[in-house]
Amino acid sequence: MRKNIIERIRTREVSTSTFADIMDSHCIGEVISRSVSSMNTPRHYFIGEAYTVAWERVRKTGDISRPQPSTWSQVKDFLVPHITSAQGLVYIAGGGPLITEAALAGGLSCSYFAKLGFEGVVLGGAVRDASEVKALTMPVLASNFTPVDTQGSYRIKSVGERCMIDGCSIKTGDIVISDTNGTIILPPDILDEIFDLALEIEQAEEQILQAIRDNHDKRSLLQLVEERNRI
């Protein structure tokens, strides 16, 4: 049932603005920081179930002569080696506040995520390798490009559980919807309940827009909004 609803939302490209209105009225869901936007697609729309990767800052040890605990073995799981097919999933990575000084992924990893079939990549911070990222058709959302990677400064805390992006909490299995307005997170168990409401809202707003474009319709926007109880 959920896959059917997700496909209908994808086909109609129901706006994140529409869902945001429903989120407000139902006190559900979250919006990812607007600082995270597409690095490679001028226009995009994707929906899928979140698959999360949580990063954490490495703290220095008590022994200054020892290597710091952020070697390859402690970061390699960001490549989700146990995932062989990611169709219907959205790769989400974060470490609390936006990590803008080090990249949470790069050209090789994002190309691999696209090959696995992820609907999109959402990073709570930077990405690197601009040329390779911009060559992808899979949307890659991040805060900025940087040449610096995370190894030595960050490590993987968990995979497939929960992560934070600048105050927004996302757990694996949450519904992620992203378009040029922004990116929202919805609880999966509410999706079928709010889908019909989203269609009603979009239909009402389309009727208002058609009336505005109709030169023979002399009603003001105030009148139209009050008639349909939508803005």
N, C-alpha and C positions, 0 to 999 in steps of 0.2 A: 504493500500500500504506500509506504513512504517513498519508495523508488518511483512510483507512478506520480506522486505529487511533485517530487523533485523534477522529474522530466517535464511535467506540465508548467512548472515555474520557469524552467530553463527555456522551453519553447516560446513562452509568452514574454520572457524577459521582464518579469514583474519587478518594478523599480524598488531599490533599497529605500527610497524615500517613502514609498507606500508602506513597506514593512516597518519602517521607523515610527510612523504614526501609530501603527497597531501596537508596537512595542511599548510606546508611551502609555497608551490607553489600557494595556493589559499588564503593565509593570513587569515586562519580561525582556530578556535579551540584552545585548551590549553592542556598542559601536567601537570598532578599532580606531585608534588615533588617526586623524586626517593627515598626519605627517607621513603615514605609510600609504604610498600611492604607486601606481604602475610605473615601472622603470622602462618598459619596452613596448607597450601597446597604447596607442592614442585613445582607443575605445575598447572596452572589454566588458564581458558579462560571464560570470561563472557561479555555479552553485555546487556544493558537495558536502560530504561529511568531513569534519576536521580530523586530521591526524597530526598530533602535536609532538614537538621536540622542545624540551626545556633546557635552556643554557643557564649556567651560573658562573659568577666571577670567581676566579681562583684567588685564594688568600695565601699569603706567604706562610711558610712553615717556621717552626722554632729553630730549625737548623739552617742557617744561611748558606751552608756549603752544599746542601742537597738540591738537585734539580726541582723546579717547581712542578706541582702535580697537574700539568696540562699537556701531556704527551699525546701522540697519535691514538694510543689505545683508549684515551679518555675523551676523545672527541669524535672518533670514527663512526659512532652510532648515529650521527646526524645524517648519514647516508642511508638510514633505514634498511640495513642489509636483509632483513627478514621479509621485506615487502617485494613481491615479484610482479604484482599487478595493482596499480593504484587508481584504476578507473573509478570515478565517483568520489574520489578523495581529494581533499585540499591539504597541502603541506603547510603547516603552521609552526613557526619557530619563534621563541621569544625568551627573554631573560629578565622580566620585570620592566624597569625603565628602558626606553629605547637605547639600543646599543649602536651608536652611530660611529664610533671610532674603530670598530673591527667588524668584518663581514661575517654574517651567519651562513652565507653560501656564496658560491661563485659560478663562473661560467660552466665549468665541468659538472658540478653537482646539479645545477639547474637544468642543464642539457640532459642529464641522467634522469632527473625527476620527470621531465617531459617525456622521455622514452618510456618510463614506467607507466605513464598515463595519468598523472596528477592533473586535475582540472586547473589548478593554479598554485602558486607559491606565495605565501604571505609571511614576510620576515619582520620581526619586531626590531628592526635596526637596519644595518647596512648590508649591501651586496657588493661584490667586486666583479671585475672582468666585463666592462660595459659592452664591448663589441660582441662578445659571445651571448650575453644576456639579451641584447637588443635584436639578435638574429633569431630569437625564439618566438614562436607564435603563442605558446603558453604564457599567460600573464605572470609576471614576476613583480610582486609588490614589496617595496622596501622604503626606507627613509632616505637613503642616499647611496651613492657609489663611494667606495674607498679602496685603496690598494692593499690595505692591511687585513690579514685574516685573524681568526680567533685563537689559533693554537699558541699556547704560552700565556694567554690572558683569561680564557674561559674554558669550560669543560661541559660535557653533557650531564645534566642532572637526571633526566628521565626521558623516555621515548614512549609514545602511545598512552600517555596519562593526561597531563594538564600542563599548560604553560601560561605565562603572563606577558602581555604586550602593553606596556605603559598604562597599567591599571586595569586593563581588560583581561578577564580570566576566560580562557578557552579550554575546554576538555575534549579529548578525543571522542568523536561521535556527535558533537554539536554540529548544527547546520551553519555553513558559511555561505553568505551571498555577497557578491562583490560586483559593482559596476562603477561607472565614472563618478557617481556621487560619493562613494565610499564603500566600506566593508562592514557588514553586520554579522552578529552571532546570535543564533536562535536555538532554544532547546528543541531537540528533535521530536518530543512527544506532543508538541503544540502545533506542529506544522500543518497537519490536515485540518485542524480546527480553524486556523486563521487564513487558509488559502482562499476559501470562498469570500471571506470578508475583504481580502486584498483585491480580488477581482471586482467586487462591488465598488470599492473605493476608486479603482482605476477607471471603471466605466463612468462613474459620476464625474470624475475630473476630466475625462475625455469629452463628456457632454458640455461641461463648462467651457473647455477650450474651443470646441466647435462653435459655441455661441459667441465667444469673443471674436472669433475669426469671421463670423457672419456679419457683414456690414448692414444687413437688414434687421438684425436683432439689436434693439436699442436698450436692452437691459444693462445696467452697470454691473461691474464685477461684484460689488457689494450685494446686489439683488440676487445674482446667480449663486453666490456662496451661501446666502441665507436660505434660498430655495432648496438647495441640495445639501446643506449642512456640511460642506467640504471647502477646504482652502489648501 
